[in-house]
Amino acid sequence: MNYREIITIEPDKMGGKPCIRGLRITVYDVLDYLGSGMSEAEILADFPDLTHDDLRACLAFAADRERRLVSIPA
């Protein structure tokens, strides 16, 4: 999956935060819902504009971003 086809960053939308397909749903929101224990089915029911691939793209985006972080020695 190429998350770059799904995750969009527009300076004038949601303060430039990464969003899903130009919607006003941020990657952070989806990750927060998953982290709080919501199931994929619950998220898709609450946000009918989202798809399974959108949720996977959020995870792929987060994994890619994490890989790019530089660790700073303590």
C-alpha positions in Angstrom: 0.0 0.0 0.0 1.2 3.5 -0.8 -0.2 5.7 1.9 0.9 8.8 -0.1 -2.1 8.3 -2.3 -4.4 8.5 0.7 -2.8 10.8 3.3 -2.8 14.5 2.2 -1.2 17.5 3.8 -2.7 20.9 2.9 -1.5 24.0 4.6 -5.0 25.6 4.7 -6.8 22.5 6.0 -6.7 21.4 9.7 -3.6 23.5 10.3 -1.5 21.5 7.8 -1.9 18.3 9.7 -1.9 15.0 7.7 -5.5 14.2 6.8 -7.2 11.4 5.0 -8.1 12.0 1.3 -8.5 15.7 2.0 -11.2 15.1 4.5 -11.2 16.9 7.9 -10.2 13.7 9.6 -6.6 13.7 10.7 -4.2 10.8 10.9 -3.7 11.7 14.6 -7.5 11.4 15.2 -7.6 7.9 13.7 -4.5 6.8 15.7 -5.9 8.2 18.9 -9.2 6.3 18.3 -7.3 3.1 17.8 -5.1 3.8 20.8 -8.0 4.4 23.0 -9.4 0.9 22.2 -11.9 1.6 19.4 -12.1 -1.2 16.9 -11.7 -0.7 13.2 -15.4 -1.5 12.8 -16.4 1.1 15.4 -14.3 3.8 13.6 -15.7 2.9 10.2 -19.3 3.0 11.7 -18.7 6.4 13.3 -17.0 7.8 10.1 -18.7 6.4 7.1 -16.5 8.4 4.7 -13.5 6.2 5.9 -12.5 2.9 4.5 -10.4 0.0 5.7 -7.6 1.2 3.4 -7.7 4.7 5.0 -7.1 3.2 8.4 -4.2 1.1 7.0 -2.8 4.2 5.4 -2.8 6.0 8.8 -0.8 3.1 10.3 1.6 3.0 7.4 2.1 6.8 7.6 2.8 6.6 11.4 5.2 3.7 10.9 7.1 5.6 8.2 7.3 8.7 10.3 8.5 6.8 13.3 11.3 5.2 11.1 12.5 8.7 10.2 12.8 10.0 13.8 16.3 10.5 15.0 16.9 9.4 18.5 18.7 11.8 20.8 21.0 10.3 23.4 19.9 11.1 27.0 
